[in-house]
């Protein structure tokens, strides 16, 4: 049986895509026909990810050499990889694509976002980038809205597969309740920079304080750049929010699960997303969600059922929905119950593994049974 190669970018850095790749690596390692290549970079973080630098050039060269040699050695029936959203990083996958095709293999990839950024431009990056994407036999996307967007560029070989999250002891999570007279905890997880909504997040905190809401905002993640960090710290000091906002840094494993257990409301006012794992994680703990409607979020969160999608990037809109949940205990509990059900029906990690495995098999000339293990 011909091999299938999975090219996976695993932590660090600790983004949603890297976390999912680590899950896939663990799952597919039990199947003898899969060759798994794990790529990680301890020096990469949210402040330098995707930037042109000497170190990133060497990392990309190593990526090309390692993966091409693996393909030449195994001559696989299929190669799976994540597809970069930016044009320059996309170029590193071209030698891998061409080598796989040379030996008669197929290539499938996934878009971990709402779109490929180079398709929103013109010129060489658009035309060449589109040609590279057309070499893929299938592209996995995170929602019907993303699939529709790609179709406008003539990219029709796409499949929608939801993300999945492995939550320890998830069956022990129960419907949450809230007491507006007690101090509530609002949570955020993500990169701390403007595009993820860190500025509007602190504006929300200031408005909540002005409205005499008793709350703590716990923010988990790493800073994207020094400017945003200094601006936010200055805003917090100016508005006397030090006792309301707590920065946790990066959180992993049990620390992350303990974070979700104590959160009453999860908020994500991001300007740019695919299908955020953090929203799925919040659902698993029955936490009502208030978020923006970008990317595949509308395919993930049913506004009014799982929480609320805010279409305008206005702090007062978020505050109004937070207060609505605080003032209506029955609504809060209903949304909490809905989120537990949504997670169980759509986002369990077992469903995710099965769907990815079936998709890979469907695109491989030598299909195998998902039960065939080492």
Secondary structure by P-SEA (a helix, b strand, c coil): cbbbbbbccccccccaaaaaaaaaaaaacccccbbbbbbbbccccccccccccaaaaaaaaaaaaaaaaaaaaccccbbbbbbbcccaaaaaaaaaaaaaaaabbbbbbbbccccccccccccaaaaaaaaaaaaccbbbbccaaaaaaaaaaccccbbbbbbbbbccccccccbbbbbcccbbbbbbbccccccccaaaaaaaaaaaaaacccbbbbbbbbbccaaaaaaaaaaaaaacccccccccccccaaaaaaaaaaccbbbbbcccccccaaaaaaaaabbbbbbcccccccccccccccbbbbccccaaaaaaaaaaaaacaaaaaaaaaaaaaaaaacccaaaaaaaaaaaaaaaccccccccccc
